[in-house]
Amino acid sequence: MQIHEFYIKRCLQIAKNGLGTTRPNPMVGAVIVCDNKIIGEGFTSFYGSNHAEINAINSVIDKALLTKSTLYVTLEPCSHFGKTPPCSDLIAKHKIPKVVIGCIDHNPEVAGKGIAKLQASGCDVTVGVLEAECKTHHKRFFTFHNKKRPYIILKWAETKDGFIAPNTKNEQKPVWITNTYSRQLVHKWRTEEHAILVGTNTVSEDNPSLTVRDWAGENPIRVVLDRESKLNSDFNVFNDDGKTYRITNREIDFNKPIAIQIADILYKRNINSVIIEGGSQTLQTFINEGLWDEARVFIGITEFKDGTNAPKLNGILISESKFKSDLLRVYAKD
């Protein structure tokens, strides 16, 4: 393995520590190397605080070593003032002679300007090391800026015989298809994404909270499709555990394709990722409009014999794993 790739891999490792806390900023990882030894590391802090490069520089005890070091980073250092000063300015200030970058920032406020600033200061810049891996890591950020919509994750659980819900049930709560391990994983996912979306039927039939209970982290923004504004405030999704956006026929035209309209509303609200969690009709709407990036499908051992059919998906299977009795399949859009 080339030495540049080795250190960019380390950047990717530590960058994941920012998952779910940095948005709308990307979760960047940075490593500083001097004489083939890591002397500093950092990842992006929560939104409004330090970027990865700043944290990495701050972690170096002997700042004099920076003048003969190489900074590795998953994404081009920023060149503009936002909540914090430009990272490229601080790199130049400390006279770090070499910077190795995984991929260019697609944010129009940066998009090559950070590299140009570094080169103008005399820095030797290398770009495109493990570029594909870095782009995949920053998929939420790139989708938001390039496609002008959130990164969209479809998620559902289906029975062994292919149903997402029974025809009838006795209580206004979910009928569990998966085991407790899978449900805990879903709560972890909720902490990692910006929002979670469900339709009217899911709220009225299951009365979900859509919060994090089995994992430590921040609750996602809850988005509810409520065409006729029929849902009253007594439902759990409208409690004070988190923010909730209601989308009605005042915001979108339900007689036209709605997935693209929903994505546009979420983009305008600066939401960079969303889990579409149900029900079947809502999920199938996004599938039919071809508006999704990733699908996570649990298959339990339960059988309903009859009920609401699981969504029909055409995608590329990218992974398959077991959680005790449950099977999890993850698909990418083809």
Buried (B, 14 or more C-beta within 10 A) or exposed (E): EEEBBBBBBBBBEBBEBBBBBBBBBBBBBBBBBBEEEBBBBBBBBEEEBBBBBBBBBEBBEEEEBBEEBBBBBBBBBBBBEEEBBBBBBBBBEBEBBBBBBBBBBBBEEBBEBBBEBBEEBEBEBEBEBBBEBBBEBBBBBBBBBEBEBBBBBBBBBBBEEEBBBBEEEEEEEBBEBBBEEBBBBBBBBBBBBBBBBBBBBBBBBBBBBBBBEEBEBBBBBBBBBBBEEEBEEEBBBBEEBBEBBBBBEEBBEBEEBBBBBBBBBBBEEEBBBBBBBBBBBBBBBBBEBEBBBBBBBBBBEBEBEEBBEBBEBEBEEEEEEEBEEBBBBBBEBE
